[in-house]
Amino acid sequence: MHSSKMIHLLRSLDRKDLRRLENYIRHPYLVEVKQKQKILQLFEWLRPHHPDYAHPDLEKTRTFAKLFPDETFSVEKLNKIMTRLLQVLRSFIAHEYGNVDHKKREQLLLESQYYQDRSLDTYFWQSIQQLQQLQKKVEQREKDFYYTEYLINRRISEFSSLYNQRKEDLNLLKTHRSLDVFYLVAKLEFACWMLAQDSNHVPLKVQESLQTLEALLPLIERDYEARIPIVALYAQLYRLLRQDRTAAARNKLRELLDAHGHQLPFYQLISIEAIYRSYCVRAYNLSEGISIDYLFQLYRQHLERGYLFRRGGLQPGIIKNLVTFGLKVGDFEWVRQFLDDYRGRIVGTQYPDEVYYYNLANYHFARGHYDRVLDTLEWYSEDNYYKIAIKRLELKVYYEQFSPILESKMDAFKVYIFRLSKKALPIVHREGNNHFINFLRQICNSGTRYNTKKIESIRGKMAATKALVEREWLLEKLAALS
């Protein structure tokens, strides 16, 4: 029972959700009467053990005894009740997921289809007029809004065709225009996500997929951007990711977000800001006009505005970036406070403690507390990313301490990377780590110190190397040899 889908879904609910779920089960029409008694009894048996549902009383035999005290244990009978509660849970989630207006629009679209099929013309037009009034009230307009516009106009076209006397356009032009807007919004949104992924070491070979959109860009700029904010936002984001990586292009996107961000649903705004953050990190790494101070302030602003949260917490990559950028600008006090504040709010990983301790070790390293770094890293990681990151951090500590074991540790690191499969370590990360160890060896070579020609040669090779982890630290160590 503990690993059932029913339990997993119950764990995903908070206490307010549980109260609404109870009301949903007790509703006189939403759940069948003959099922209600046992479903409610099972729910009330489980509820005190939220959110873990790990108590021994929830073992199947004990649960069955609670529900059917006078009967012999039957796993089939218990599974039926569990399945019924699962079905109620799924219905409840569907019921809760959409907002009231969204569900009302879906209902009216279905009703209009019914009225059309039954030749109830007056009611058909009433439902269409109600739909149009609901659409006018929508302030946050994204692709779902424009898809609904298309569905309404298409329904009108289908209805008009039943009475076609060749005296009108059957609403076809309006239907086609609304389809165009929906298509362009969806196309621009997905194109931006593709470009963001393609830039984040996940090569997607997007060139062919973008040919249609590239041909449409002049039309989008001429006919759509001035009157449809979400088209203007995604079109500008697309240009920034695709070609125009200037400060003027970034500023224009920020101006559009400041002017129209409130017109987007929050999830849509978060999506655009996430792509923009990804772009800024890449631009910083490529020295394309983004400073570390700008990055740190951007991330802090997004943290304060709630843009960085997923399921009430922060994902490991977000925490790493905030810590890394904070350490680079020297705001050590903020970083330490941040780690302590969000230690219990790390999501998206099976190993939240590893995320915390790894970032804490980086904090100690930046402060020069090298012994504390090694003490903090005295734990075993199941995650390959952290295994490799820990080994790199240890190598950096041994370098700073002039440790005699550095050479053997570099050999062991090289062997470890070599033995990892391509599935366990993608090629770009393999190359980045191999290049790191190769350049570290060259820096450690006694013939490099004070050798200006060799130092410049290494610096040139590093500049020409795309996949290289710890680039800034290596450059810092190399510069210190002059």
C-alpha positions in Angstrom: 0.0 0.0 0.0 2.8 2.4 0.9 4.1 2.5 -2.7 0.7 2.6 -4.4 -0.3 5.4 -6.8 -3.1 6.3 -4.4 -0.6 7.0 -1.6 1.7 8.9 -4.0 -1.2 11.2 -5.0 -2.2 11.7 -1.4 1.4 12.7 -0.5 1.3 15.4 -3.2 -1.6 17.2 -1.5 -1.3 19.7 1.3 -3.6 20.0 4.3 -5.9 22.5 2.6 -6.2 20.1 -0.4 -7.1 17.3 2.0 -10.0 19.4 3.5 -11.3 20.1 0.0 -10.9 16.4 -0.9 -13.0 15.4 2.1 -15.7 17.9 1.0 -15.5 16.5 -2.5 -16.0 12.9 -1.3 -18.9 14.0 0.9 -20.6 16.0 -1.9 -24.0 14.4 -2.6 -23.5 14.2 -6.4 -19.8 14.0 -7.1 -19.2 10.5 -5.7 -21.6 7.5 -6.1 -23.6 6.9 -2.9 -22.9 3.2 -2.8 -19.2 3.8 -2.9 -19.1 6.8 -0.5 -19.2 5.0 2.8 -16.1 2.8 2.4 -14.2 5.5 0.4 -14.7 8.0 3.1 -13.8 5.4 5.8 -10.5 4.6 4.0 -9.7 8.3 3.5 -10.3 9.0 7.2 -8.1 6.0 8.2 -5.3 7.3 6.0 -5.6 11.0 6.7 -4.0 11.2 10.2 -0.8 9.8 8.7 -0.3 12.6 6.1 2.2 13.3 4.5 4.4 10.3 5.0 1.8 7.5 5.2 4.5 5.2 6.6 2.8 4.1 9.8 2.6 0.3 10.3 -1.2 0.6 10.8 -1.4 1.3 7.0 -0.2 -2.2 6.2 -2.9 -3.9 4.1 -4.1 -6.5 6.6 -4.6 -3.8 9.3 -6.3 -1.5 6.9 -8.7 -4.3 5.8 -9.5 -5.1 9.5 -10.4 -1.5 10.0 -12.7 -1.4 7.0 -14.2 -4.9 7.3 -13.8 -5.9 11.0 -16.0 -9.0 10.7 -14.5 -10.4 7.5 -11.5 -12.6 6.6 -8.7 -10.7 4.9 -9.2 -10.4 1.1 -6.6 -8.4 -0.9 -9.0 -8.3 -3.9 -11.7 -6.6 -1.8 -9.3 -4.1 -0.3 -7.8 -3.3 -3.8 -11.2 -2.5 -5.1 -11.8 0.2 -2.4 -8.2 1.5 -2.9 -9.0 1.7 -6.7 -12.2 3.6 -6.0 -10.4 6.1 -3.8 -7.8 6.5 -6.5 -10.5 7.2 -9.1 -12.0 9.8 -6.7 -8.5 11.4 -6.3 -8.1 11.6 -10.0 -11.5 13.2 -10.5 -10.7 15.6 -7.6 -7.4 16.7 -9.3 -9.2 17.2 -12.6 -11.9 19.2 -10.8 -9.3 21.4 -8.9 -6.8 21.9 -11.7 -8.6 24.4 -13.9 -9.9 27.7 -12.7 -13.7 28.4 -12.7 -13.7 30.4 -15.9 -11.7 27.8 -17.8 -14.1 25.1 -16.8 -17.0 27.3 -17.7 -15.6 27.8 -21.2 -15.1 24.1 -21.6 -18.7 23.5 -20.6 -20.1 26.2 -22.9 -18.1 24.8 -25.8 -19.6 21.3 -25.2 -23.1 22.8 -24.8 -22.7 24.7 -28.1 -21.9 21.5 -29.9 -24.9 19.8 -28.4 -27.2 22.7 -29.4 -25.8 22.7 -32.9 -26.3 19.0 -33.3 -29.9 19.2 -32.0 -30.8 22.3 -34.1 -31.4 24.4 -30.9 -30.3 27.6 -32.6 -31.3 30.1 -30.0 -29.5 28.2 -27.2 -26.5 27.8 -29.5 -26.1 31.5 -30.0 -26.7 32.1 -26.3 -23.8 29.8 -25.4 -21.6 31.5 -28.0 -22.4 34.9 -26.6 -21.5 33.8 -23.1 -18.2 32.4 -24.4 -17.4 35.7 -26.1 -18.2 37.6 -22.9 -15.9 35.3 -20.9 -13.1 35.8 -23.4 -13.4 39.6 -23.1 -12.9 39.4 -19.4 -9.6 37.5 -19.7 -6.7 39.8 -18.8 -3.9 37.2 -18.9 -3.8 36.1 -22.5 -1.5 33.3 -23.6 -1.7 30.5 -26.1 -4.7 28.7 -24.4 -6.7 32.0 -24.7 -6.0 32.2 -28.4 -6.8 28.5 -28.9 -10.2 29.1 -27.2 -10.7 32.0 -29.6 -10.0 29.7 -32.5 -12.5 27.0 -31.2 -15.3 29.6 -30.7 -14.8 30.9 -34.3 -14.6 27.4 -35.7 -17.8 26.5 -33.9 -19.5 29.5 -35.5 -18.2 28.6 -38.9 -19.5 25.0 -38.6 -22.9 26.3 -37.5 -23.0 28.8 -40.2 -22.3 26.2 -42.9 -25.5 24.4 -42.0 -27.4 27.4 -43.3 -25.1 28.5 -46.1 -26.8 30.5 -48.8 -23.6 31.8 -50.3 -24.3 35.3 -48.8 -21.6 35.3 -46.1 -18.1 34.2 -45.4 -19.2 31.6 -42.8 -16.9 33.3 -40.3 -14.0 31.5 -42.1 -11.7 34.6 -42.2 -12.1 35.2 -38.5 -11.5 31.5 -37.7 -8.4 31.5 -39.9 -7.0 34.6 -38.2 -7.6 33.3 -34.7 -5.9 30.0 -35.8 -2.9 32.0 -37.0 -2.5 33.8 -33.7 -2.7 30.6 -31.7 -0.2 28.9 -34.0 2.3 31.8 -33.9 2.2 32.0 -30.1 2.7 28.3 -29.7 5.4 28.2 -32.4 7.4 31.0 -30.8 7.1 29.6 -27.3 8.4 26.1 -28.3 11.1 27.6 -30.5 12.4 29.6 -27.6 12.5 26.4 -25.4 14.3 24.5 -28.2 16.9 27.3 -28.5 17.4 27.4 -24.7 17.9 23.6 -24.6 20.2 23.7 -27.6 22.3 26.3 -25.8 22.5 24.2 -22.6 24.7 21.4 -23.9 21.7 19.5 -25.2 22.2 19.7 -29.0 18.8 19.4 -30.8 19.8 20.4 -34.3 17.1 23.0 -34.4 18.0 24.7 -37.7 15.6 22.7 -39.9 12.8 23.1 -37.3 13.1 26.8 -37.3 12.9 27.4 -41.1 9.2 28.0 -41.1 9.3 30.4 -38.2 12.3 32.3 -39.7 10.2 32.9 -42.9 7.3 34.2 -40.8 9.3 36.6 -38.7 8.8 39.7 -41.0 5.0 39.0 -41.0 5.0 38.6 -37.2 6.9 41.9 -36.7 4.6 43.8 -39.2 1.2 42.5 -38.2 1.2 41.0 -34.7 3.8 42.3 -32.3 2.2 45.8 -31.9 -1.2 44.4 -30.9 -0.5 41.1 -29.1 1.8 41.4 -26.1 2.7 37.7 -25.8 3.7 37.5 -29.5 5.9 40.6 -29.0 7.5 39.0 -25.9 8.3 35.7 -27.4 9.4 37.2 -30.7 11.9 39.4 -28.9 13.1 36.5 -26.7 13.5 34.5 -29.9 15.7 37.2 -31.5 17.8 37.4 -28.4 18.4 33.6 -28.3 18.8 33.3 -32.1 20.8 36.2 -33.3 20.6 39.6 -31.7 22.6 39.3 -28.4 23.2 42.9 -27.9 22.5 45.0 -24.8 19.8 46.8 -26.7 18.0 43.6 -27.4 18.2 42.6 -23.8 16.9 46.0 -22.7 14.0 45.8 -25.2 12.9 42.4 -23.7 13.1 43.8 -20.2 11.0 46.8 -21.3 8.4 44.4 -22.8 8.3 42.3 -19.6 7.9 45.4 -17.4 5.1 46.7 -19.6 3.2 43.4 -20.3 4.4 40.8 -17.8 1.3 41.4 -15.6 -0.9 40.4 -18.6 0.6 36.9 -18.6 -0.4 34.0 -16.3 2.3 33.6 -13.6 3.4 30.2 -15.0 4.0 31.8 -18.4 6.0 34.7 -16.9 8.1 32.2 -14.9 8.8 30.3 -18.2 10.0 33.4 -20.0 12.1 34.5 -17.1 13.7 31.0 -16.8 14.7 31.1 -20.5 16.1 34.6 -20.0 18.1 33.5 -17.0 19.5 30.6 -19.0 20.5 32.9 -21.8 22.2 35.3 -19.3 24.3 32.5 -17.7 25.4 31.4 -21.2 26.2 34.9 -22.2 28.2 35.4 -19.1 30.2 32.2 -19.7 30.9 33.4 -23.3 31.8 36.9 -22.2 28.9 38.4 -24.2 28.2 41.5 -22.1 26.7 40.0 -19.0 28.5 40.7 -15.7 28.6 38.5 -12.6 27.0 41.3 -10.6 24.1 41.5 -13.1 23.6 37.7 -12.8 23.6 37.7 -9.1 21.2 40.5 -8.8 18.9 38.9 -11.5 18.8 35.6 -9.5 18.2 37.4 -6.2 15.4 39.4 -7.8 13.8 36.3 -9.2 14.1 34.6 -5.8 12.3 37.5 -4.1 9.6 37.5 -6.7 9.0 33.8 -6.4 10.1 32.9 -10.0 12.6 30.3 -8.9 10.3 28.0 -6.8 9.1 24.6 -7.9 6.7 22.7 -5.6 7.5 25.1 -2.8 11.2 24.7 -2.9 14.4 25.3 -5.0 16.0 22.9 -7.4 19.7 22.0 -7.0 20.7 23.9 -10.1 19.1 27.1 -8.8 20.8 26.7 -5.4 24.2 26.1 -7.1 23.9 29.2 -9.3 22.8 31.5 -6.4 25.7 30.2 -4.3 28.2 30.4 -7.1 27.3 33.9 -8.2 27.1 35.1 -4.5 30.6 33.8 -3.8 32.0 35.3 -7.0 30.8 38.8 -6.0 32.1 38.2 -2.4 28.7 38.4 -0.6 29.7 35.5 1.8 27.3 36.5 4.5 24.3 36.4 2.1 25.4 33.0 0.8 25.7 31.4 4.2 22.3 32.8 5.3 20.7 31.6 2.1 22.1 28.0 2.6 20.8 27.9 6.1 17.4 29.4 5.2 16.7 27.0 2.3 18.3 23.8 3.6 14.9 22.2 4.2 13.4 23.4 1.0 15.5 21.6 -1.6 13.3 19.8 -4.2 13.9 17.8 -7.4 16.5 15.4 -6.0 16.6 12.3 -3.9 19.7 13.6 -2.1 18.9 17.1 -0.7 21.6 16.8 2.0 24.2 16.3 -0.7 23.1 19.5 -2.4 23.4 21.4 0.9 26.8 20.0 1.9 28.3 20.4 -1.5 27.4 24.1 -1.7 28.5 24.6 1.9 31.9 23.1 0.9 32.1 25.6 -1.9 31.3 28.4 0.6 34.2 27.2 2.8 36.5 27.0 -0.2 35.8 30.5 -1.3 36.6 31.7 2.3 39.9 29.8 2.2 38.8 27.3 4.9 40.3 24.3 3.2 40.3 21.9 6.1 36.5 22.6 6.6 36.0 21.8 2.9 37.4 18.4 3.3 35.5 17.8 6.5 32.2 18.9 4.9 32.9 16.5 1.9 33.2 13.4 4.2 30.1 11.7 2.8 29.4 9.3 0.0 27.3 10.4 -2.9 25.0 8.2 -5.1 24.8 10.9 -7.8 27.5 10.9 -10.5 27.3 14.7 -10.8 28.1 15.2 -7.2 30.7 12.4 -7.2 32.6 14.2 -9.9 32.0 17.7 -8.5 33.3 16.6 -5.1 36.4 15.1 -6.6 37.1 18.3 -8.5 36.7 20.4 -5.4 39.1 18.1 -3.5 41.7 18.5 -6.3 41.3 22.3 -6.0 41.9 22.1 -2.2 45.0 19.9 -2.6 46.3 22.4 -5.1 45.8 25.3 -2.8 47.4 23.3 0.1 50.4 22.3 -2.1 49.5 18.7 -1.1 51.9 15.9 -2.1 49.0 13.7 -2.9 47.7 16.0 -5.7 49.4 14.0 -8.5 47.9 10.7 -7.4 44.5 12.3 -7.0 44.6 13.7 -10.5 45.5 10.2 -11.9 42.6 8.7 -10.0 40.2 11.4 -11.3 41.3 10.7 -14.8 40.7 7.0 -14.4 37.3 7.5 -12.8 36.1 9.7 -15.7 37.4 7.2 -18.2 35.5 4.3 -16.6 32.1 6.1 -16.6 29.8 5.0 -19.4 28.5 7.5 -22.0 25.1 7.0 -20.4 26.4 7.9 -16.9 28.4 10.9 -18.2 27.3 12.6 -21.4 30.1 13.5 -23.9 30.1 17.2 -23.2 30.6 16.7 -19.5 33.3 14.0 -20.1 35.2 16.4 -22.3 34.8 19.3 -19.8 36.3 17.2 -17.0 39.1 15.7 -19.1 40.1 19.2 -20.2 40.0 20.4 -16.6 42.5 17.7 -15.5 44.7 18.2 -18.5 45.0 22.0 -17.9 45.5 21.5 -14.2 48.4 19.2 -15.0 50.0 21.8 -17.2 49.5 24.5 -14.5 51.2 22.1 -11.9 54.1 21.5 -14.2 57.2 23.1 -12.6 58.3 24.4 -16.1 55.1 26.6 -16.3 55.9 29.1 -13.4 57.3 32.4 -14.7 57.4 31.0 -18.2 55.4 33.8 -20.0 55.5 32.0 -23.4 54.1 28.8 -21.9 51.5 30.6 -19.8 50.2 32.4 -22.8 50.1 29.2 -24.8 48.0 27.5 -22.1 45.7 30.5 -21.9 45.2 30.5 -25.6 44.4 26.8 -25.6 41.9 27.3 -22.8 40.2 30.1 -24.7 39.8 27.8 -27.7 38.4 25.0 -25.6 34.5 25.1 -25.5 33.9 22.3 -23.0 35.9 23.2 -19.8 34.7 23.1 -16.2 36.2 25.4 -13.6 37.5 27.7 -16.3 37.7 30.8 -14.1 39.5 29.0 -11.3 42.1 27.6 -13.8 42.6 31.0 -15.4 43.1 32.5 -11.9 45.7 29.9 -11.0 47.4 30.3 -14.3 47.6 34.1 -13.9 49.2 33.6 -10.5 52.2 31.9 -12.1 53.3 34.9 -14.0 
